Amino acid sequence: MNQNNLIKWDLDLIRRYDLSGPRYTSYPTAIQFDPELSAVDLVNTGQQTADKTAPLSLYVHIPFCAHVCYYCACNKVITRNRKKAQPYLDTLYQEMTQLSQWYSDARTVEQLHLGGGTPTFISNQQMIELMQKLRENFTLLDDDSGDYSIEIDPREVDHEMLKVLREIGFNRVSFGVQDIELKVQQAVNRVQPVEEIADVLHEARRLGFRSINIDLIYGLPHQTLASFTKTLDTIIELSPDRLSVFNYAHMPDRFRSQSHIKAEDLPSPETKLAILETTISKLMSAGYVYIGMDHFAKPDDELALAQQNGKLHRNFQGYTTHSDCDLVAMGVSSISQIGDVYYQNEHDMSAYSSAVEARTNAIKRGVTLSTDDRIRRAVITQLICHFQLDMAAIDAQFDINFADYFAEELQELQKFTGDGLVVLGDKRIDVTPAGRLLIRRICMAFDAYIPKQEATKGFSRII
């Protein structure tokens, strides 16, 4: 199939449907996590409903950053004092020991991701120790066949650290770039010359990292269509395997660092849409596959192949190839998915450390999935990952009659059909090229919680 036919830009539809809504890195979404639920009950349910023959995915949150990037909405601790890392790591290891007792069961770790913050804030020796602790507590692969990735700030890594990361088992890297224009970088307090970015990317490629991702953000202060087009041309020349192009959501009331960004310096909604349209067009013309939402990949990348083969999945790290893995997350604010349970750790660093010291875990809130949640999660996952749904497969998996179970939802989809976003068959739902950019809105039709709350509260805009 010609990838350039997979997206149809319809500005009228985008303007009509571009409200706020979940990104569906989980269903139910984190808004439904309940702090009143017992951590013991959440863990017990997770253990009872997990498939202990399936592999694991691990996530480790390293919250430290030496510098604040004004746009950032991540859970982070800004400090230049590198000595703060070791006490946090010691607490992390205590939590890790508990998690391995609960969930390891000699299950192979097929996926590992270090996020933050800036994971490379810690030293090479601390990184080596971290991987040693993970190997002591979980069954990591030793043949480089796993999907072991780390987020990297190009300003915070050198050739020696890249070499260490490769030697201890990482084979994927994600570089935070955001924009290469100096005026934009200065406005968000993240100045990094393109030569520095190119240097670490080329070194990572030389060292044999098998997938390199670059993060960009559109909607930052002083961005114009011309300036972001220049950024895209430069990034395409660097030829990363994957690209994530995120929409900046300006919410200074929620994220204090964003108050440094002047609203009047932000591009207009019309400019943002023009930037997004150009981004999709240029990347697809350069040979990248539109995976969905913010993500693009080369046709031979595992992400694109997983989507092509119906194996793509979505979790709190975004799109992933590991649909059969439970996600065991550790560190402040991290979110786990074990069997029919989601739960999140304490968001505050001191609360996290105190909780682990007191009870060896820091679980703050969570949700146990009902049968209805599991059915709707399967539907939303199929739509957001593959832009199509086989109703008969859902019928067989959950012993329901899709047309009866989702009668109201299918009625709502009729409106989308009239607008050319979806095609409804007797036993299929297919998202059209015009509907793919609005997939979050289509998925919202199957969200049982949206009508019970303000539909847009707490969520970013779809486009």
Number of C-alpha atoms within 10 A of each C-alpha: 5 6 13 17 9 16 18 14 16 13 14 9 16 17 13 8 17 16 17 17 20 25 22 21 17 17 24 22 15 18 14 12 17 15 14 10 16 15 18 10 12 21 21 13 17 23 17 13 13 17 16 17 11 13 21 27 24 21 23 23 22 26 22 25 23 15 14 17 19 21 26 17 17 12 18 21 19 14 15 12 11 13 10 13 17 13 11 20 19 13 19 24 20 17 21 26 18 16 19 17 11 13 20 19 14 15 18 18 25 20 23 24 19 22 22 23 24 24 21 27 24 21 14 16 10 15 19 17 14 19 16 14 15 20 14 13 18 23 18 24 16 10 7 14 11 19 22 24 23 21 21 25 20 21 17 14 13 14 13 11 16 21 17 15 24 19 12 16 22 24 23 23 25 22 21 19 24 21 26 22 18 14 15 21 22 15 19 23 16 21 18 18 15 17 9 12 20 16 13 20 24 13 16 22 16 11 16 13 20 16 19 20 24 23 18 22 19 24 23 26 21 18 24 20 19 11 16 25 16 15 20 19 15 14 21 17 11 14 17 20 20 24 26 21 19 17 19 20 17 20 14 17 9 11 15 13 17 20 15 14 18 12 14 9 14 19 19 14 12 11 16 21 19 14 22 22 16 17 20 21 16 16 21 20 12 14 15 27 25 24 26 20 22 20 21 24 24 22 18 12 16 18 25 23 16 20 19 13 10 13 18 23 22 20 19 17 10 15 21 19 19 21 16 14 25 26 24 24 26 25 30 27 23 23 25 24 22 25 20 20 22 25 27 25 23 22 17 13 17 11 15 23 23 15 19 22 14 10 12 19 25 25 28 21 21 25 24 21 17 12 11 12 17 15 19 20 20 16 19 27 23 20 21 27 22 22 22 20 22 17 19 16 13 17 16 11 11 14 10 15 14 19 15 10 13 15 12 12 16 19 12 14 21 15 12 20 19 10 12 15 23 24 17 17 10 9 13 14 19 19 26 20 19 20 27 26 25 23 23 26 20 23 22 19 19 20 21 14 16 15 10 8 8 9 15 13 12 12 14 17 17 19 22
